């Protein structure tokens, strides 16, 4: 998912707020699976993130530095019937 998609799914904040929270608390979740809307990694984490995504078999474009979001995007509505937000 992209940062903005997470904010939209949660119903609050925006991409920058999600990125800020991920930078502070991301080690508790699979942070490396969150990319920019265009499929690129944030410059601050790209060196660590790309190898992790590649090792999971995430589909990349020809340049191998941009996730093919149309194929890789996780749709929570397909996997989670309801998630209470407290």
N, CA, C and O atoms as a Maestro MAE file, in Angstrom:
{
 s_m_m2io_version
 :::
 2.0.0
}

f_m_ct {
 s_m_title
 :::
 protein
 m_atom[344] {
  # First column is atom index #
  i_m_mmod_type
  r_m_x_coord
  r_m_y_coord
  r_m_z_coord
  i_m_residue_number
  s_m_chain_name
  s_m_pdb_residue_name
  s_m_pdb_atom_name
  i_m_atomic_number
  :::
  1 25 0.845 -1.188 0.000 1 A "UNK " " N  " 7
  2 3 0.000 0.000 0.000 1 A "UNK " " CA " 6
  3 2 0.883 1.242 0.000 1 A "UNK " " C  " 6
  4 15 2.054 1.205 0.379 1 A "UNK " " O  " 8
  5 25 0.295 2.310 -0.426 2 A "UNK " " N  " 7
  6 3 0.975 3.596 -0.383 2 A "UNK " " CA " 6
  7 2 0.585 4.318 0.904 2 A "UNK " " C  " 6
  8 15 -0.443 4.015 1.508 2 A "UNK " " O  " 8
  9 25 1.404 5.260 1.310 3 A "UNK " " N  " 7
  10 3 1.147 6.019 2.533 3 A "UNK " " CA " 6
  11 2 -0.251 6.638 2.530 3 A "UNK " " C  " 6
  12 15 -0.969 6.563 3.526 3 A "UNK " " O  " 8
  13 25 -0.632 7.248 1.408 4 A "UNK " " N  " 7
  14 3 -1.948 7.875 1.304 4 A "UNK " " CA " 6
  15 2 -3.086 6.882 1.362 4 A "UNK " " C  " 6
  16 15 -4.154 7.195 1.887 4 A "UNK " " O  " 8
  17 25 -2.875 5.685 0.829 5 A "UNK " " N  " 7
  18 3 -3.912 4.657 0.884 5 A "UNK " " CA " 6
  19 2 -4.161 4.203 2.321 5 A "UNK " " C  " 6
  20 15 -5.297 3.914 2.699 5 A "UNK " " O  " 8
  21 25 -3.108 4.142 3.106 6 A "UNK " " N  " 7
  22 3 -3.265 3.778 4.517 6 A "UNK " " CA " 6
  23 2 -4.068 4.855 5.239 6 A "UNK " " C  " 6
  24 15 -4.978 4.543 6.009 6 A "UNK " " O  " 8
  25 25 -3.737 6.112 4.996 7 A "UNK " " N  " 7
  26 3 -4.478 7.213 5.622 7 A "UNK " " CA " 6
  27 2 -5.944 7.164 5.211 7 A "UNK " " C  " 6
  28 15 -6.832 7.352 6.042 7 A "UNK " " O  " 8
  29 25 -6.194 6.916 3.946 8 A "UNK " " N  " 7
  30 3 -7.573 6.840 3.458 8 A "UNK " " CA " 6
  31 2 -8.319 5.684 4.119 8 A "UNK " " C  " 6
  32 15 -9.468 5.839 4.533 8 A "UNK " " O  " 8
  33 25 -7.672 4.536 4.217 9 A "UNK " " N  " 7
  34 3 -8.301 3.369 4.820 9 A "UNK " " CA " 6
  35 2 -8.614 3.613 6.294 9 A "UNK " " C  " 6
  36 15 -9.657 3.187 6.790 9 A "UNK " " O  " 8
  37 25 -7.709 4.302 6.991 10 A "UNK " " N  " 7
  38 3 -7.936 4.613 8.393 10 A "UNK " " CA " 6
  39 2 -8.975 5.711 8.585 10 A "UNK " " C  " 6
  40 15 -9.620 5.804 9.629 10 A "UNK " " O  " 8
  41 25 -9.123 6.542 7.554 11 A "UNK " " N  " 7
  42 3 -10.107 7.606 7.627 11 A "UNK " " CA " 6
  43 2 -9.627 8.861 8.327 11 A "UNK " " C  " 6
  44 15 -10.430 9.698 8.739 11 A "UNK " " O  " 8
  45 25 -8.310 8.990 8.463 12 A "UNK " " N  " 7
  46 3 -7.776 10.217 9.058 12 A "UNK " " CA " 6
  47 2 -6.335 10.439 8.641 12 A "UNK " " C  " 6
  48 15 -5.628 9.510 8.251 12 A "UNK " " O  " 8
  49 25 -5.915 11.704 8.733 13 A "UNK " " N  " 7
  50 3 -4.552 12.056 8.371 13 A "UNK " " CA " 6
  51 2 -4.332 12.007 6.874 13 A "UNK " " C  " 6
  52 15 -5.274 11.957 6.084 13 A "UNK " " O  " 8
  53 25 -3.070 12.023 6.509 14 A "UNK " " N  " 7
  54 3 -2.692 11.979 5.113 14 A "UNK " " CA " 6
  55 2 -1.375 11.245 4.971 14 A "UNK " " C  " 6
  56 15 -0.862 10.701 5.949 14 A "UNK " " O  " 8
  57 25 -0.818 11.220 3.768 15 A "UNK " " N  " 7
  58 3 0.422 10.483 3.532 15 A "UNK " " CA " 6
  59 2 1.571 10.910 4.438 15 A "UNK " " C  " 6
  60 15 2.328 10.069 4.922 15 A "UNK " " O  " 8
  61 25 1.701 12.195 4.664 16 A "UNK " " N  " 7
  62 3 2.815 12.676 5.506 16 A "UNK " " CA " 6
  63 2 2.672 12.225 6.954 16 A "UNK " " C  " 6
  64 15 3.662 11.897 7.608 16 A "UNK " " O  " 8
  65 25 1.447 12.209 7.447 17 A "UNK " " N  " 7
  66 3 1.233 11.755 8.823 17 A "UNK " " CA " 6
  67 2 1.542 10.262 8.950 17 A "UNK " " C  " 6
  68 15 2.149 9.831 9.930 17 A "UNK " " O  " 8
  69 25 1.125 9.482 7.960 18 A "UNK " " N  " 7
  70 3 1.420 8.045 7.982 18 A "UNK " " CA " 6
  71 2 2.930 7.830 7.926 18 A "UNK " " C  " 6
  72 15 3.466 7.002 8.663 18 A "UNK " " O  " 8
  73 25 3.618 8.568 7.058 19 A "UNK " " N  " 7
  74 3 5.074 8.435 6.947 19 A "UNK " " CA " 6
  75 2 5.757 8.789 8.261 19 A "UNK " " C  " 6
  76 15 6.706 8.121 8.671 19 A "UNK " " O  " 8
  77 25 5.279 9.832 8.917 20 A "UNK " " N  " 7
  78 3 5.874 10.243 10.185 20 A "UNK " " CA " 6
  79 2 5.687 9.161 11.245 20 A "UNK " " C  " 6
  80 15 6.620 8.845 11.983 20 A "UNK " " O  " 8
  81 25 4.503 8.603 11.321 21 A "UNK " " N  " 7
  82 3 4.235 7.532 12.285 21 A "UNK " " CA " 6
  83 2 5.073 6.302 11.949 21 A "UNK " " C  " 6
  84 15 5.627 5.666 12.846 21 A "UNK " " O  " 8
  85 25 5.168 5.966 10.670 22 A "UNK " " N  " 7
  86 3 5.962 4.808 10.261 22 A "UNK " " CA " 6
  87 2 7.438 5.015 10.612 22 A "UNK " " C  " 6
  88 15 8.121 4.066 10.998 22 A "UNK " " O  " 8
  89 25 7.925 6.236 10.482 23 A "UNK " " N  " 7
  90 3 9.338 6.478 10.796 23 A "UNK " " CA " 6
  91 2 9.617 6.317 12.284 23 A "UNK " " C  " 6
  92 15 10.717 5.933 12.681 23 A "UNK " " O  " 8
  93 25 8.622 6.612 13.093 24 A "UNK " " N  " 7
  94 3 8.797 6.499 14.549 24 A "UNK " " CA " 6
  95 2 8.510 5.098 15.078 24 A "UNK " " C  " 6
  96 15 9.212 4.606 15.962 24 A "UNK " " O  " 8
  97 25 7.474 4.456 14.534 25 A "UNK " " N  " 7
  98 3 7.010 3.195 15.105 25 A "UNK " " CA " 6
  99 2 6.991 2.043 14.097 25 A "UNK " " C  " 6
  100 15 6.440 0.981 14.388 25 A "UNK " " O  " 8
  101 25 7.569 2.235 12.951 26 A "UNK " " N  " 7
  102 3 7.489 1.260 11.869 26 A "UNK " " CA " 6
  103 2 8.152 -0.073 12.122 26 A "UNK " " C  " 6
  104 15 7.812 -1.059 11.469 26 A "UNK " " O  " 8
  105 25 9.085 -0.133 13.049 27 A "UNK " " N  " 7
  106 3 9.766 -1.396 13.307 27 A "UNK " " CA " 6
  107 2 8.833 -2.457 13.867 27 A "UNK " " C  " 6
  108 15 9.179 -3.638 13.865 27 A "UNK " " O  " 8
  109 25 7.668 -2.067 14.343 28 A "UNK " " N  " 7
  110 3 6.697 -3.002 14.903 28 A "UNK " " CA " 6
  111 2 5.815 -3.643 13.828 28 A "UNK " " C  " 6
  112 15 5.081 -4.587 14.119 28 A "UNK " " O  " 8
  113 25 5.877 -3.152 12.615 29 A "UNK " " N  " 7
  114 3 5.040 -3.640 11.508 29 A "UNK " " CA " 6
  115 2 5.918 -3.837 10.268 29 A "UNK " " C  " 6
  116 15 7.063 -3.385 10.256 29 A "UNK " " O  " 8
  117 25 5.408 -4.499 9.229 30 A "UNK " " N  " 7
  118 3 6.196 -4.665 8.004 30 A "UNK " " CA " 6
  119 2 6.276 -3.348 7.212 30 A "UNK " " C  " 6
  120 15 5.686 -3.215 6.140 30 A "UNK " " O  " 8
  121 25 7.004 -2.403 7.755 31 A "UNK " " N  " 7
  122 3 7.129 -1.044 7.206 31 A "UNK " " CA " 6
  123 2 7.604 -1.043 5.765 31 A "UNK " " C  " 6
  124 15 7.236 -0.163 4.987 31 A "UNK " " O  " 8
  125 25 8.414 -2.018 5.407 32 A "UNK " " N  " 7
  126 3 9.008 -2.030 4.068 32 A "UNK " " CA " 6
  127 2 7.974 -2.254 2.970 32 A "UNK " " C  " 6
  128 15 8.279 -2.070 1.792 32 A "UNK " " O  " 8
  129 25 6.776 -2.642 3.331 33 A "UNK " " N  " 7
  130 3 5.722 -2.868 2.339 33 A "UNK " " CA " 6
  131 2 4.930 -1.606 2.020 33 A "UNK " " C  " 6
  132 15 3.989 -1.652 1.227 33 A "UNK " " O  " 8
  133 25 5.295 -0.491 2.621 34 A "UNK " " N  " 7
  134 3 4.616 0.782 2.368 34 A "UNK " " CA " 6
  135 2 5.533 1.634 1.495 34 A "UNK " " C  " 6
  136 15 6.677 1.910 1.856 34 A "UNK " " O  " 8
  137 25 5.015 2.040 0.351 35 A "UNK " " N  " 7
  138 3 5.788 2.841 -0.605 35 A "UNK " " CA " 6
  139 2 4.996 4.081 -0.995 35 A "UNK " " C  " 6
  140 15 3.854 4.262 -0.572 35 A "UNK " " O  " 8
  141 25 5.605 4.914 -1.790 36 A "UNK " " N  " 7
  142 3 4.912 6.095 -2.315 36 A "UNK " " CA " 6
  143 2 3.869 5.649 -3.340 36 A "UNK " " C  " 6
  144 15 3.924 4.528 -3.847 36 A "UNK " " O  " 8
  145 25 2.935 6.521 -3.635 37 A "UNK " " N  " 7
  146 3 1.847 6.190 -4.559 37 A "UNK " " CA " 6
  147 2 2.351 5.783 -5.936 37 A "UNK " " C  " 6
  148 15 1.697 5.004 -6.629 37 A "UNK " " O  " 8
  149 25 3.513 6.303 -6.343 38 A "UNK " " N  " 7
  150 3 4.051 5.949 -7.658 38 A "UNK " " CA " 6
  151 2 4.887 4.664 -7.620 38 A "UNK " " C  " 6
  152 15 5.458 4.264 -8.635 38 A "UNK " " O  " 8
  153 25 4.959 4.018 -6.451 39 A "UNK " " N  " 7
  154 3 5.693 2.766 -6.330 39 A "UNK " " CA " 6
  155 2 7.146 2.905 -5.945 39 A "UNK " " C  " 6
  156 15 7.849 1.903 -5.816 39 A "UNK " " O  " 8
  157 25 7.611 4.125 -5.759 40 A "UNK " " N  " 7
  158 3 9.007 4.326 -5.369 40 A "UNK " " CA " 6
  159 2 9.138 4.319 -3.850 40 A "UNK " " C  " 6
  160 15 8.169 4.531 -3.121 40 A "UNK " " O  " 8
  161 25 10.347 4.074 -3.402 41 A "UNK " " N  " 7
  162 3 10.648 4.093 -1.971 41 A "UNK " " CA " 6
  163 2 11.047 5.505 -1.565 41 A "UNK " " C  " 6
  164 15 11.608 6.259 -2.360 41 A "UNK " " O  " 8
  165 25 10.750 5.848 -0.329 42 A "UNK " " N  " 7
  166 3 11.219 7.123 0.200 42 A "UNK " " CA " 6
  167 2 12.740 7.085 0.262 42 A "UNK " " C  " 6
  168 15 13.320 6.057 0.609 42 A "UNK " " O  " 8
  169 25 13.381 8.181 -0.066 43 A "UNK " " N  " 7
  170 3 14.844 8.235 -0.122 43 A "UNK " " CA " 6
  171 2 15.489 7.803 1.193 43 A "UNK " " C  " 6
  172 15 16.555 7.188 1.200 43 A "UNK " " O  " 8
  173 25 14.832 8.132 2.302 44 A "UNK " " N  " 7
  174 3 15.402 7.838 3.616 44 A "UNK " " CA " 6
  175 2 15.523 6.339 3.900 44 A "UNK " " C  " 6
  176 15 16.374 5.927 4.689 44 A "UNK " " O  " 8
  177 25 14.685 5.528 3.269 45 A "UNK " " N  " 7
  178 3 14.664 4.092 3.591 45 A "UNK " " CA " 6
  179 2 14.913 3.186 2.385 45 A "UNK " " C  " 6
  180 15 14.984 1.966 2.532 45 A "UNK " " O  " 8
  181 25 15.043 3.766 1.216 46 A "UNK " " N  " 7
  182 3 15.171 2.984 -0.013 46 A "UNK " " CA " 6
  183 2 16.277 1.949 -0.003 46 A "UNK " " C  " 6
  184 15 16.085 0.839 -0.499 46 A "UNK " " O  " 8
  185 25 17.434 2.289 0.552 47 A "UNK " " N  " 7
  186 3 18.564 1.349 0.572 47 A "UNK " " CA " 6
  187 2 18.246 0.091 1.375 47 A "UNK " " C  " 6
  188 15 18.744 -0.988 1.054 47 A "UNK " " O  " 8
  189 25 17.428 0.216 2.406 48 A "UNK " " N  " 7
  190 3 17.030 -0.940 3.214 48 A "UNK " " CA " 6
  191 2 15.775 -1.593 2.668 48 A "UNK " " C  " 6
  192 15 15.610 -2.809 2.766 48 A "UNK " " O  " 8
  193 25 14.889 -0.792 2.091 49 A "UNK " " N  " 7
  194 3 13.581 -1.259 1.670 49 A "UNK " " CA " 6
  195 2 13.613 -2.098 0.398 49 A "UNK " " C  " 6
  196 15 12.979 -3.151 0.337 49 A "UNK " " O  " 8
  197 25 14.333 -1.650 -0.604 50 A "UNK " " N  " 7
  198 3 14.353 -2.363 -1.884 50 A "UNK " " CA " 6
  199 2 14.776 -3.826 -1.752 50 A "UNK " " C  " 6
  200 15 14.094 -4.693 -2.300 50 A "UNK " " O  " 8
  201 25 15.870 -4.142 -1.049 51 A "UNK " " N  " 7
  202 3 16.238 -5.554 -0.918 51 A "UNK " " CA " 6
  203 2 15.162 -6.398 -0.226 51 A "UNK " " C  " 6
  204 15 14.961 -7.561 -0.575 51 A "UNK " " O  " 8
  205 25 14.480 -5.813 0.745 52 A "UNK " " N  " 7
  206 3 13.416 -6.545 1.437 52 A "UNK " " CA " 6
  207 2 12.249 -6.835 0.493 52 A "UNK " " C  " 6
  208 15 11.715 -7.944 0.483 52 A "UNK " " O  " 8
  209 25 11.860 -5.849 -0.291 53 A "UNK " " N  " 7
  210 3 10.769 -6.045 -1.245 53 A "UNK " " CA " 6
  211 2 11.152 -7.066 -2.312 53 A "UNK " " C  " 6
  212 15 10.353 -7.931 -2.670 53 A "UNK " " O  " 8
  213 25 12.371 -6.959 -2.812 54 A "UNK " " N  " 7
  214 3 12.840 -7.907 -3.835 54 A "UNK " " CA " 6
  215 2 12.866 -9.329 -3.294 54 A "UNK " " C  " 6
  216 15 12.510 -10.271 -4.002 54 A "UNK " " O  " 8
  217 25 13.288 -9.490 -2.034 55 A "UNK " " N  " 7
  218 3 13.368 -10.832 -1.448 55 A "UNK " " CA " 6
  219 2 11.988 -11.468 -1.285 55 A "UNK " " C  " 6
  220 15 11.875 -12.692 -1.220 55 A "UNK " " O  " 8
  221 25 10.939 -10.643 -1.220 56 A "UNK " " N  " 7
  222 3 9.572 -11.146 -1.101 56 A "UNK " " CA " 6
  223 2 8.923 -11.390 -2.460 56 A "UNK " " C  " 6
  224 15 7.784 -11.851 -2.534 56 A "UNK " " O  " 8
  225 25 9.641 -11.084 -3.522 57 A "UNK " " N  " 7
  226 3 9.095 -11.317 -4.857 57 A "UNK " " CA " 6
  227 2 8.098 -10.270 -5.314 57 A "UNK " " C  " 6
  228 15 7.264 -10.543 -6.178 57 A "UNK " " O  " 8
  229 25 8.174 -9.073 -4.745 58 A "UNK " " N  " 7
  230 3 7.288 -7.982 -5.135 58 A "UNK " " CA " 6
  231 2 7.571 -7.622 -6.591 58 A "UNK " " C  " 6
  232 15 8.735 -7.503 -6.973 58 A "UNK " " O  " 8
  233 25 6.533 -7.444 -7.414 59 A "UNK " " N  " 7
  234 3 6.760 -7.102 -8.823 59 A "UNK " " CA " 6
  235 2 7.277 -5.675 -8.997 59 A "UNK " " C  " 6
  236 15 6.738 -4.727 -8.427 59 A "UNK " " O  " 8
  237 25 8.325 -5.549 -9.793 60 A "UNK " " N  " 7
  238 3 8.943 -4.253 -10.072 60 A "UNK " " CA " 6
  239 2 8.853 -3.933 -11.552 60 A "UNK " " C  " 6
  240 15 8.665 -4.815 -12.389 60 A "UNK " " O  " 8
  241 25 8.993 -2.653 -11.853 61 A "UNK " " N  " 7
  242 3 9.059 -2.209 -13.229 61 A "UNK " " CA " 6
  243 2 10.410 -2.535 -13.838 61 A "UNK " " C  " 6
  244 15 11.261 -3.140 -13.185 61 A "UNK " " O  " 8
  245 25 10.608 -2.139 -15.076 62 A "UNK " " N  " 7
  246 3 11.844 -2.462 -15.808 62 A "UNK " " CA " 6
  247 2 13.100 -1.941 -15.120 62 A "UNK " " C  " 6
  248 15 14.147 -2.587 -15.168 62 A "UNK " " O  " 8
  249 25 13.002 -0.785 -14.486 63 A "UNK " " N  " 7
  250 3 14.188 -0.212 -13.837 63 A "UNK " " CA " 6
  251 2 14.484 -0.884 -12.498 63 A "UNK " " C  " 6
  252 15 15.525 -0.635 -11.889 63 A "UNK " " O  " 8
  253 25 13.584 -1.720 -12.051 64 A "UNK " " N  " 7
  254 3 13.746 -2.490 -10.813 64 A "UNK " " CA " 6
  255 2 13.910 -1.609 -9.584 64 A "UNK " " C  " 6
  256 15 14.519 -2.022 -8.598 64 A "UNK " " O  " 8
  257 25 13.366 -0.385 -9.640 65 A "UNK " " N  " 7
  258 3 13.393 0.485 -8.464 65 A "UNK " " CA " 6
  259 2 12.022 1.075 -8.164 65 A "UNK " " C  " 6
  260 15 11.883 1.956 -7.316 65 A "UNK " " O  " 8
  261 25 11.001 0.572 -8.879 66 A "UNK " " N  " 7
  262 3 9.638 1.063 -8.697 66 A "UNK " " CA " 6
  263 2 8.693 -0.136 -8.672 66 A "UNK " " C  " 6
  264 15 8.647 -0.927 -9.614 66 A "UNK " " O  " 8
  265 25 7.944 -0.255 -7.585 67 A "UNK " " N  " 7
  266 3 6.980 -1.348 -7.444 67 A "UNK " " CA " 6
  267 2 5.849 -1.142 -8.443 67 A "UNK " " C  " 6
  268 15 5.363 -0.023 -8.607 67 A "UNK " " O  " 8
  269 25 5.433 -2.198 -9.102 68 A "UNK " " N  " 7
  270 3 4.275 -2.139 -9.995 68 A "UNK " " CA " 6
  271 2 3.030 -2.213 -9.107 68 A "UNK " " C  " 6
  272 15 2.550 -3.298 -8.777 68 A "UNK " " O  " 8
  273 25 2.530 -1.065 -8.738 69 A "UNK " " N  " 7
  274 3 1.436 -0.974 -7.778 69 A "UNK " " CA " 6
  275 2 0.177 -1.689 -8.255 69 A "UNK " " C  " 6
  276 15 -0.564 -2.238 -7.439 69 A "UNK " " O  " 8
  277 25 -0.075 -1.692 -9.546 70 A "UNK " " N  " 7
  278 3 -1.279 -2.356 -10.051 70 A "UNK " " CA " 6
  279 2 -1.267 -3.852 -9.748 70 A "UNK " " C  " 6
  280 15 -2.325 -4.473 -9.644 70 A "UNK " " O  " 8
  281 25 -0.089 -4.426 -9.607 71 A "UNK " " N  " 7
  282 3 0.029 -5.851 -9.317 71 A "UNK " " CA " 6
  283 2 0.299 -6.123 -7.840 71 A "UNK " " C  " 6
  284 15 -0.125 -7.152 -7.312 71 A "UNK " " O  " 8
  285 25 0.994 -5.217 -7.177 72 A "UNK " " N  " 7
  286 3 1.458 -5.469 -5.817 72 A "UNK " " CA " 6
  287 2 0.541 -4.914 -4.733 72 A "UNK " " C  " 6
  288 15 0.627 -5.328 -3.577 72 A "UNK " " O  " 8
  289 25 -0.323 -3.995 -5.091 73 A "UNK " " N  " 7
  290 3 -1.150 -3.312 -4.091 73 A "UNK " " CA " 6
  291 2 -1.975 -4.301 -3.275 73 A "UNK " " C  " 6
  292 15 -2.613 -5.202 -3.820 73 A "UNK " " O  " 8
  293 25 -1.949 -4.117 -1.972 74 A "UNK " " N  " 7
  294 3 -2.755 -4.929 -1.065 74 A "UNK " " CA " 6
  295 2 -4.065 -4.213 -0.846 74 A "UNK " " C  " 6
  296 15 -4.083 -3.034 -0.494 74 A "UNK " " O  " 8
  297 25 -5.152 -4.909 -1.049 75 A "UNK " " N  " 7
  298 3 -6.478 -4.338 -0.849 75 A "UNK " " CA " 6
  299 2 -7.039 -4.876 0.460 75 A "UNK " " C  " 6
  300 15 -7.510 -6.012 0.498 75 A "UNK " " O  " 8
  301 25 -7.001 -4.090 1.535 76 A "UNK " " N  " 7
  302 3 -7.453 -4.592 2.833 76 A "UNK " " CA " 6
  303 2 -8.898 -5.040 2.846 76 A "UNK " " C  " 6
  304 15 -9.255 -5.944 3.601 76 A "UNK " " O  " 8
  305 25 -9.730 -4.436 2.036 77 A "UNK " " N  " 7
  306 3 -11.143 -4.822 2.021 77 A "UNK " " CA " 6
  307 2 -11.326 -6.258 1.544 77 A "UNK " " C  " 6
  308 15 -12.340 -6.888 1.844 77 A "UNK " " O  " 8
  309 25 -10.356 -6.774 0.806 78 A "UNK " " N  " 7
  310 3 -10.426 -8.151 0.351 78 A "UNK " " CA " 6
  311 2 -9.997 -9.127 1.440 78 A "UNK " " C  " 6
  312 15 -10.315 -10.314 1.366 78 A "UNK " " O  " 8
  313 25 -9.283 -8.642 2.443 79 A "UNK " " N  " 7
  314 3 -8.690 -9.513 3.456 79 A "UNK " " CA " 6
  315 2 -9.251 -9.316 4.858 79 A "UNK " " C  " 6
  316 15 -9.140 -10.200 5.708 79 A "UNK " " O  " 8
  317 25 -9.845 -8.169 5.094 80 A "UNK " " N  " 7
  318 3 -10.302 -7.854 6.437 80 A "UNK " " CA " 6
  319 2 -11.771 -7.482 6.353 80 A "UNK " " C  " 6
  320 15 -12.129 -6.527 5.663 80 A "UNK " " O  " 8
  321 25 -12.623 -8.218 7.039 81 A "UNK " " N  " 7
  322 3 -14.040 -7.909 6.994 81 A "UNK " " CA " 6
  323 2 -14.358 -6.643 7.777 81 A "UNK " " C  " 6
  324 15 -15.144 -5.810 7.324 81 A "UNK " " O  " 8
  325 25 -13.756 -6.498 8.938 82 A "UNK " " N  " 7
  326 3 -13.903 -5.264 9.708 82 A "UNK " " CA " 6
  327 2 -12.786 -5.197 10.720 82 A "UNK " " C  " 6
  328 15 -12.466 -6.174 11.397 82 A "UNK " " O  " 8
  329 25 -12.212 -4.038 10.805 83 A "UNK " " N  " 7
  330 3 -11.124 -3.816 11.752 83 A "UNK " " CA " 6
  331 2 -11.540 -2.670 12.655 83 A "UNK " " C  " 6
  332 15 -11.666 -1.537 12.191 83 A "UNK " " O  " 8
  333 25 -11.756 -2.939 13.936 84 A "UNK " " N  " 7
  334 3 -12.126 -1.837 14.814 84 A "UNK " " CA " 6
  335 2 -10.929 -0.916 15.051 84 A "UNK " " C  " 6
  336 15 -9.824 -1.388 15.320 84 A "UNK " " O  " 8
  337 25 -11.139 0.341 14.956 85 A "UNK " " N  " 7
  338 3 -10.087 1.326 15.210 85 A "UNK " " CA " 6
  339 2 -10.404 1.960 16.552 85 A "UNK " " C  " 6
  340 15 -11.455 2.575 16.737 85 A "UNK " " O  " 8
  341 25 -9.501 1.802 17.461 86 A "UNK " " N  " 7
  342 3 -9.723 2.347 18.805 86 A "UNK " " CA " 6
  343 2 -8.752 3.448 19.098 86 A "UNK " " C  " 6
  344 15 -8.786 4.028 20.183 86 A "UNK " " O  " 8
  :::
 }
 m_bond[343] {
  # First column is bond index #
  i_m_from
  i_m_to
  i_m_order
  :::
  1 1 2 1
  2 2 3 1
  3 3 4 2
  4 3 5 1
  5 5 6 1
  6 6 7 1
  7 7 8 2
  8 7 9 1
  9 9 10 1
  10 10 11 1
  11 11 12 2
  12 11 13 1
  13 13 14 1
  14 14 15 1
  15 15 16 2
  16 15 17 1
  17 17 18 1
  18 18 19 1
  19 19 20 2
  20 19 21 1
  21 21 22 1
  22 22 23 1
  23 23 24 2
  24 23 25 1
  25 25 26 1
  26 26 27 1
  27 27 28 2
  28 27 29 1
  29 29 30 1
  30 30 31 1
  31 31 32 2
  32 31 33 1
  33 33 34 1
  34 34 35 1
  35 35 36 2
  36 35 37 1
  37 37 38 1
  38 38 39 1
  39 39 40 2
  40 39 41 1
  41 41 42 1
  42 42 43 1
  43 43 44 2
  44 43 45 1
  45 45 46 1
  46 46 47 1
  47 47 48 2
  48 47 49 1
  49 49 50 1
  50 50 51 1
  51 51 52 2
  52 51 53 1
  53 53 54 1
  54 54 55 1
  55 55 56 2
  56 55 57 1
  57 57 58 1
  58 58 59 1
  59 59 60 2
  60 59 61 1
  61 61 62 1
  62 62 63 1
  63 63 64 2
  64 63 65 1
  65 65 66 1
  66 66 67 1
  67 67 68 2
  68 67 69 1
  69 69 70 1
  70 70 71 1
  71 71 72 2
  72 71 73 1
  73 73 74 1
  74 74 75 1
  75 75 76 2
  76 75 77 1
  77 77 78 1
  78 78 79 1
  79 79 80 2
  80 79 81 1
  81 81 82 1
  82 82 83 1
  83 83 84 2
  84 83 85 1
  85 85 86 1
  86 86 87 1
  87 87 88 2
  88 87 89 1
  89 89 90 1
  90 90 91 1
  91 91 92 2
  92 91 93 1
  93 93 94 1
  94 94 95 1
  95 95 96 2
  96 95 97 1
  97 97 98 1
  98 98 99 1
  99 99 100 2
  100 99 101 1
  101 101 102 1
  102 102 103 1
  103 103 104 2
  104 103 105 1
  105 105 106 1
  106 106 107 1
  107 107 108 2
  108 107 109 1
  109 109 110 1
  110 110 111 1
  111 111 112 2
  112 111 113 1
  113 113 114 1
  114 114 115 1
  115 115 116 2
  116 115 117 1
  117 117 118 1
  118 118 119 1
  119 119 120 2
  120 119 121 1
  121 121 122 1
  122 122 123 1
  123 123 124 2
  124 123 125 1
  125 125 126 1
  126 126 127 1
  127 127 128 2
  128 127 129 1
  129 129 130 1
  130 130 131 1
  131 131 132 2
  132 131 133 1
  133 133 134 1
  134 134 135 1
  135 135 136 2
  136 135 137 1
  137 137 138 1
  138 138 139 1
  139 139 140 2
  140 139 141 1
  141 141 142 1
  142 142 143 1
  143 143 144 2
  144 143 145 1
  145 145 146 1
  146 146 147 1
  147 147 148 2
  148 147 149 1
  149 149 150 1
  150 150 151 1
  151 151 152 2
  152 151 153 1
  153 153 154 1
  154 154 155 1
  155 155 156 2
  156 155 157 1
  157 157 158 1
  158 158 159 1
  159 159 160 2
  160 159 161 1
  161 161 162 1
  162 162 163 1
  163 163 164 2
  164 163 165 1
  165 165 166 1
  166 166 167 1
  167 167 168 2
  168 167 169 1
  169 169 170 1
  170 170 171 1
  171 171 172 2
  172 171 173 1
  173 173 174 1
  174 174 175 1
  175 175 176 2
  176 175 177 1
  177 177 178 1
  178 178 179 1
  179 179 180 2
  180 179 181 1
  181 181 182 1
  182 182 183 1
  183 183 184 2
  184 183 185 1
  185 185 186 1
  186 186 187 1
  187 187 188 2
  188 187 189 1
  189 189 190 1
  190 190 191 1
  191 191 192 2
  192 191 193 1
  193 193 194 1
  194 194 195 1
  195 195 196 2
  196 195 197 1
  197 197 198 1
  198 198 199 1
  199 199 200 2
  200 199 201 1
  201 201 202 1
  202 202 203 1
  203 203 204 2
  204 203 205 1
  205 205 206 1
  206 206 207 1
  207 207 208 2
  208 207 209 1
  209 209 210 1
  210 210 211 1
  211 211 212 2
  212 211 213 1
  213 213 214 1
  214 214 215 1
  215 215 216 2
  216 215 217 1
  217 217 218 1
  218 218 219 1
  219 219 220 2
  220 219 221 1
  221 221 222 1
  222 222 223 1
  223 223 224 2
  224 223 225 1
  225 225 226 1
  226 226 227 1
  227 227 228 2
  228 227 229 1
  229 229 230 1
  230 230 231 1
  231 231 232 2
  232 231 233 1
  233 233 234 1
  234 234 235 1
  235 235 236 2
  236 235 237 1
  237 237 238 1
  238 238 239 1
  239 239 240 2
  240 239 241 1
  241 241 242 1
  242 242 243 1
  243 243 244 2
  244 243 245 1
  245 245 246 1
  246 246 247 1
  247 247 248 2
  248 247 249 1
  249 249 250 1
  250 250 251 1
  251 251 252 2
  252 251 253 1
  253 253 254 1
  254 254 255 1
  255 255 256 2
  256 255 257 1
  257 257 258 1
  258 258 259 1
  259 259 260 2
  260 259 261 1
  261 261 262 1
  262 262 263 1
  263 263 264 2
  264 263 265 1
  265 265 266 1
  266 266 267 1
  267 267 268 2
  268 267 269 1
  269 269 270 1
  270 270 271 1
  271 271 272 2
  272 271 273 1
  273 273 274 1
  274 274 275 1
  275 275 276 2
  276 275 277 1
  277 277 278 1
  278 278 279 1
  279 279 280 2
  280 279 281 1
  281 281 282 1
  282 282 283 1
  283 283 284 2
  284 283 285 1
  285 285 286 1
  286 286 287 1
  287 287 288 2
  288 287 289 1
  289 289 290 1
  290 290 291 1
  291 291 292 2
  292 291 293 1
  293 293 294 1
  294 294 295 1
  295 295 296 2
  296 295 297 1
  297 297 298 1
  298 298 299 1
  299 299 300 2
  300 299 301 1
  301 301 302 1
  302 302 303 1
  303 303 304 2
  304 303 305 1
  305 305 306 1
  306 306 307 1
  307 307 308 2
  308 307 309 1
  309 309 310 1
  310 310 311 1
  311 311 312 2
  312 311 313 1
  313 313 314 1
  314 314 315 1
  315 315 316 2
  316 315 317 1
  317 317 318 1
  318 318 319 1
  319 319 320 2
  320 319 321 1
  321 321 322 1
  322 322 323 1
  323 323 324 2
  324 323 325 1
  325 325 326 1
  326 326 327 1
  327 327 328 2
  328 327 329 1
  329 329 330 1
  330 330 331 1
  331 331 332 2
  332 331 333 1
  333 333 334 1
  334 334 335 1
  335 335 336 2
  336 335 337 1
  337 337 338 1
  338 338 339 1
  339 339 340 2
  340 339 341 1
  341 341 342 1
  342 342 343 1
  343 343 344 2
  :::
 }
}
